[in-house]
Amino acid sequence: MSFPAASKHVRVLERARLVRRRVVGRAHLCRIEARPLADASGWLEGYRRFWEGNFQRLDALLDEPKTQEKEVGAHTVKGKHP
């Protein structure tokens, strides 16, 4: 990654108050701000649980036809349906 590209990313993180940058001579020292990251993580956790639950319900719904096919196949005798 080029320096200008990295610098642009750091500026975005600075504006979001997720990183603090200090310039010492030619060196740019960056420090992660843990508190805002923890707050963001906590906020996102609610959405993660919401979507995880929805995906589990979707998986169960998509598996229903497979389960029904297996049940019908188990009741079929020599190619004849009940």
N, C-alpha and C positions, 0 to 999 in steps of 0.2 A: 504494500500500500504506500502510496506517495505521501510525503509530509503534508502537502495541502489537503489531501483527502482525509488524513488522520486528524488534522487540525480542525477541519469542518465538523467531523464527528464529535470531537471534544467540545467544540463550541455549542453544539446541540445539547450535549449532556450538561454543560455548564448552565445553559438557559433553563433546563429542566431542574436545576439545582441537585443533580445526581453526582456531579463531580465538581471539585474545586481545583482551579489551576493557579499556580504561582510561578512567575517567571524569575529565574535567578540567572542573570547574565544571558547566555544563549540557551540555557536549559529551561524546559517547561516541565514543572513538577505537577503531576496530577494526583489528586487524592479523592477516593470514592467517599461519598457521603452516605453512610449506612442508614441513617434514620429515614430519609425520603425513600430509599430503596425498600426498607422494611415496610413502610406505609403502602407503597405501591404493590408489594408482594401480598400483603394482607388484603388489599382491595381486589386484586386479581384472583385470589383464592376463592372468593365467592363465585366468581364467574367460572372458574375451573370446575368447582363442584357441580354447578348448574349444567354445564355442557357435558361433563362426564356422565351425569345421571341421564341426560337426554340421549347420549350415544349408547348407553347400556340398554335403554328402552328400545331404541332403534334396532340394535343388534338382536334383541329378543323378538321384535316384530318381524325382522327379516328372516329369522330362523324358524318362525312358525310354519311356513310352507314346506320346509325341509322335513320338519317333524311330522307334519300331516302326511307327506308322501311316504315316509317310512312306516307310519301306522297303516296306511292303505296297503302298502306292499306286504306287510306282515299278515294281513287278513286275506290276501289273494291266494287262492288255492289253484295250482296248475293252470294259471293264466285266466281263471274265471274270477269275476268280481262278485262280491256278496250281494 
